[in-house]
């Protein structure tokens, strides 16, 4: 039911019926408050009608990544994944949560952990975007390993 309301909200948002979109997203949130995508979508609709206070509150509930609150973002995504798994919300949603956690670790330059979460995302639902992130992350890991070769003899080895 929440997915149907989300789809209606998305259609209303695309048709610039922002108040209608907000209503659909609100109904969906009432059914699935742990779905961060719903909060994010409603935030976008509030922003379109220039209700920035409500847009900000929803954005804070959705994803802390953009605000640099990386640990809170990880926690929120983990809670959403757990809720999604409990409610059989579907592989795509769970995959998005894993990918977002991967993005946080990528931003933190913890590439091995980012790769771990991107792989978890792909295991749930494969997308071109996540496959591209895996390729980019592997490249970052390889670049870091290459830059560290030969540093074993240095007294102040930055790779240790």
BELGI-V843437 format. One line per field, one symbol per residue. phi: phi as a letter, one per 20 degrees, with the letter a starting at -180 (. if undefined). psi: psi as a letter, one per 20 degrees, with the letter a starting at -180 (. if undefined). burial: + if it has 9 or more other ideal C-beta (glycine too) atoms within 8 Angstrom, else -. A space follows every 10 residues. Layout:
BEGIN
phi=???
psi=???
burial=???
END
This chain:
BEGIN
phi=.fffffffff ffffemefff fgffffffff ebfeefffff ffgfffffem efffffffff febegfemef ffffffffff ffffffelfo ffffffffff fgffffffme fffgfgffff fffeaecfff ffffffffff fffffffefn egeffdffee
psi=ghhghgghgg ggghjkmghg gggghggghh hmiiohhggg ghgggghhjk mhghggghhh hfpighjjmg hhgggggggg gggghhjliq hgghgggghh gghghghjkm hghghghhhh ghhgopqggh hghgggghgg ggggggiipi ihiqgmoij.
burial=-+--++-+++ -++----+-+ +++++++++- ++--++++++ +++++++++- ---++++++- -++++----+ --++-+++++ +-+++---+- --++++++++ ++++++---- +--+++++++ ++-++-+--+ +-++--++-+ +--+---+-- +-----+---
END
